[in-house]
């Protein structure tokens, strides 16, 4: 997945790698604490890069954000970017993974104890609103269709795919308990629901709809479409 952006940083990345992974002869002598210090610095530099990438991808979007912008925002050398990420797409996917994991955490808390189709739908919508309120713009940026940006199978799933498959798994469980109609294609329904939430959420934000009004209406629509009669 090497791009021109990645190639341009190869030489500087190699130099930075030496600086960050070695502390002269002492580092190679096995002195206690040196290795852990290097690891801490690398973790800290990645943390700074991830925070900067998150900020810029949300504010500018994928195409208007460059690796050197992320490095500058993070306050690290440009070569350090390529110690942690192969290119900008790799960094963006790390950002989307982070957002998806955070959203999963929010939804799991909301889903605890929700056993009916209506309760599950309502709590997922409420958890999504809560996450968005705490992380403005993150979902909108992370849910961009990145399938057009990469070539081949990267072995990683975009957040929209993960979220859709999560919905599909939940609907399959509810189908087993006869709450979802037998003829519903759960995988297709999962993708349709995520698309509807994304577009409906954008409309709700733009027109400043009351959250409970939105949640009630969307829940009613989904339940009517999916519920076993």
N, C-alpha and C positions, 0 to 999 in steps of 0.2 A: 504494500500500500504506500510505497515511497512516492512522494510528490516532489515538485520543484522546491516547495517551501522547506521540506525536510532536507533535501540535498543541500540547500543553501546554508543550513545550520550544522552540517556534519562536521566540518573542520573545527568550528568553535565548540561544538558539543564534545568532541574528543578531548580538546584542551581542558574544558571545564570538568570533564569526567576525571581526569588526572588530579586536578586540584581538589575535587570533592571527595575522591576515594582514597587519597594518600595524604599523609602528613610527614613525608620524608622518611628517613630510615627508621624512625621510631615506630611508625605505623606497621612496618613489616616485622618488627621485633616482637610482636605479640604483647605489648605493654597493656595491662588491664585498663579498660575504659576507653581506649582510643577508638576501637571499632564501633562501640556503642555511640560514641560522640559523632562519628561520621554518619551512622544510621539516623541519629536524631536530626542532624542537619539536612539530610536528604528528605526525611519525613516532613520537616518544617518547610523546606523549599517546595515540596509537592503541595503541602497545605496552602501555601501562599499562592501558588499557581492555580490551584483549583478554585480558591476564593476569587481570584482575579478573573478567571475564565467565566465563572458563574455570573459575576457582575457584568462583564462585557457582553456575553451572549444574551443576557436578558435585556440590556440597554440597547445594543446595536444589532443583535441577530448574528447568525452564523457567518453570512457572507461579508459583513462589514467589520468583522473582527479578525485581526491577523495575529500570528504567533508572537511577533515582536510587541504588539500592543498588550498582550497578556503578560509577557515578561516584564514590560515596563510598569504595568499596573501592580504586578506582584513585587516589584523592587528587586528583581534578580537579573543576572546576566542572561542574554538571549540564548546562549548555548545551553543554559540550565534547562530551558524548556524541552530540549531534545534529549535530555537525560531521562525525562519522565514520560514523554509522549513521542510517538513516531512522527506525527504531523498534526495539523489542526483538527482533522476529523477524529483522530484518536483522542485528542483532548476533549472534543465535543461529546464523544460517546462516553467518556469518563464522567463528564458533567451530567449526561442523561441517566447514566447508571446511578449516580448519586441521588438525583431527583427521584428516580423510580423507587429506590430503596427507602428514601424518606417518606414518600407517599404510601408505600406498603406499610410502614410503621404506623402512620396515622390511621389507615383503614383497618388494620388489625385491631387497634384499640376500639374503634367504633363498632366493629363487627362482633366483638365479644358479647355473647348472649343474644344476638339477633338470629332468630331461627326461621322466620317466615320470609317469603319473597318480598312482601311489602317492607318489612323491617330491614332486610338486607339492603334493598334498593335505597331506602331513605337514609340509612346510616352511611352508605358509600358516598352518596351525594353530600351529606353533611360533613363527612370527613374530608372530602375533596375541597369543599368551601373553606373548611378550617385550615387545611394545608395552604391553600391559595392566599388566604388572609395573612398567614404567617410568613409566606414566601412569595411576595408579589412578583408576577411575571415569570416565575420559574417554570411552571407547567406549560404555559404558552410557548416558551422557548424550547423546552425539552420535547414537546409533542410535535415539533416540526417534522415533516416527512423527510427523513434523512436517507431513504432508500435510493434517492437519485444522486446521492453524494458519494457512495462507495461502489466499488466494483467487486463482484464475487462474494463468497460467503466468508464473513468475518467472524462467525461463531458468536456473535453478540446480538441481542435483541433490543430494538428501539423501545422506549417506554410505552408507546401506543400499543405495540405488539404484546408486551408483558401485561399491560392492563387489560387488553382484550382477552388474552388467554386466562387471566385471573377471573374475569367475569364468566367466561365459558366454563371454568371449573366449578364455580359457585352454582351456575345454572344447572350443571349436570347433577350436582348433589341435590338441589331442590327438585329436580325432575325425579330422582329416585324416591323422594318423599311425596311424590304426586302433586307438588305445588306448581310445577312448570308443565305445560302441555307436552304430551308425548311426541307430537310432530314438530316441535321446535328444534331447529338446528342450533345447538348451543354455541358452537364456534362462530357461526355467522352472526348470531345474535350478539355475541360478545363484541365483535368488531362494530356492528351497527350501533350498539349502546355507547361505546367510547366515542364514535363519531358524533352521535347526537349530543353527548355531554359536552364535547369540545365546542361544537357550534352553538349549542344552547347556552353554554356558559359564557361564550363571547357576547352573545346577544344580551344575556342578563346583566353582564358587567357594563356593556355599552349603554343600556337603557336604565341601569341602576335599579333593577328589579329587587324587591324584597326577597331575601334568601329563602325564607320559609314558604313564601308564595311559589317561588321557583321549584323548591324541593317537592312541595305538595303536588304541583301540576305534573312534573316529570315523573314522579313516583307513580301517580295514577295512570299516566300513559303507558309506562313500562309494564306495570302489573296487568293492565287490561290486555296488552299485547301478548304477554307470556303465560298468564295464569291458566292452569288446567280448569276446564269447565266441569 
